[in-house]
Amino acid sequence: ISVKSKSEPTATMSPAPTTAVICLGGAPAPASDNGNTTLSISVKSKSELQTAVPVSSTSSSLSSITIRVNATELTDLYDPLALASLVSSLAPGGAVRVEILGGSGGGVDLAPVNDSFVLAGLGSESERRDGPDRILTARKKAQEPASNKSAPIKLNLGGGSSSAVKINLNDGDDDDDDDMVDEDDLLAEEGAGGVLAPPPAVDAAARAAAADDCGGRKACDDCTCGRAEQEAMERAAGGGAAVADENRPKQVPSSSCGNCSKGDAFRCAGCPYLGKPAFKPGEEHLVLDLADDL
């Protein structure tokens, strides 16, 4: 605009465009437009779509962007990634329309268009047919009102409240410990009220008698534990079966299988060492005399 004198009438500028129509390839422009408020753009290649709308002059001012493309040129000219660059020119709540001309006859893949909506952060709104054309519409998310923004919340900590919680730390009062069990009383004698009594005394003689598999009777006819050989030696010595235990020869019992020292996995059913750990031959006499400490 050029003004030569003070008296010239005030110049008026053209209104800023509110809508944009982008025609890809040979797609025709719409029959009707809004005059100066519509920005018409023609794009001939796929790479030009990303910069089709000048961001500097239409930044967040367009209410709608319409992209028109022939169904036969959709794959060659429509770039799903380019729509994300055009959204910056769209006002909050604005709409994006993709018109596929001659796309209602079938055989048109609409996946690139739907993918571009997702990549641009738009919400799909509708998909309809207009004669032989297919029209897909998406909308940019509107800004939330300022009143909906998070506001600071005042916390009432009850500083002036009279219902304060009081804690009584009286170490000399044991009334609250009536249900507690004194661990020292657990080790006291049973007669003195203790819960745990000391273990009974171990009778070594009774334990040795209980370890006798034959139960005090004479050896079996098919004895394999060595008791028959021990009694035969006693009878040969002239003592008979009534010889006192302290006068019996210390004969190490053995089994006929010969696997006594290898462990229970190799011992026979009547082995005298069943349940005992494996040992080296000749160390059968080593016995651990385990007693309680208490």
C-alpha positions, 0 to 999 in steps of 0.5 A: 500500500502506497499513500502519497498525501495526508488527504488520501482516503484510509487504505484498507487491507485484505482480511486474513484468510480463515480457510485453506483449500489445497488441491493436489495434482489435477484435483479441481478447486471447489465450485464455491469459496468465500472470496478473500477469506479462502486461501487456495493452494495448488500442489503438484508434488508430494514433497510440496504438501508439507510447506503448502500453507505459509506458517508466518501469515496463518499461524493458528488462524485457520478454522479449516483446511481442506485437501482435495485429491483424486483417488487415482493420485492419492498414493502418489501425492498424499504424504501422511507425515505432511499433515502434522506440519499443517496443523500448526496453522489450524486454530484450536477446534479447527477441522481438517477435511480430506476430499478423495474425488471419485473414491466411492467406487471402491478400491481406494485405500484410506489407511494413509489418510487415517494414519495422517490424522493420528500422526497429526494428533487429530481426532477422527470425526466422520467419514461420509460419501458425497456422490462419487467422492469420499470425505474424511473429517478430523478436528484439532483438540480445542483448548481448555478454558482457563478456569479448568486449569489446576488451581492451588489447593489450600490444605487444612492441617487443623492447626487451630483445632482443639481435637489434637491427638495426645500421646502419653509416653509414661515409661513407668506404667506397664498397664498396657503391657499386660498382654505382652509375654515376658521372654524370661518367663518362658525359660523358667521352670514349669513349676514356677509358671514357666511355659517352656519346661526343660527337656527331659533327661536322656536315658542312654541305656533305654535308647540302646535297648530301643535300637535293638531291632530283634527286641531282645529275642534270639536271632532269626533263622535267616539273620543278616544283621550279624546277631546270629554270628555274635550269639554263636561266638558267645556260645562257643566261648561257653557263656551261653545266651545269658552272658551279661551285656558287659561281658559280650565281645564287641562285635561290629554288626555287618550285613550279608550284602556288604554295602553297609558303609555306602549309605541307605541307597545301597543297604538292604532292608535288614541292614543294622545301619539303616538311617545312619550316614555313610562311613568308611569301612573300619569306622563303624565304631565311631558313634556321635553321642549327641545330647541336649545342651539344656 
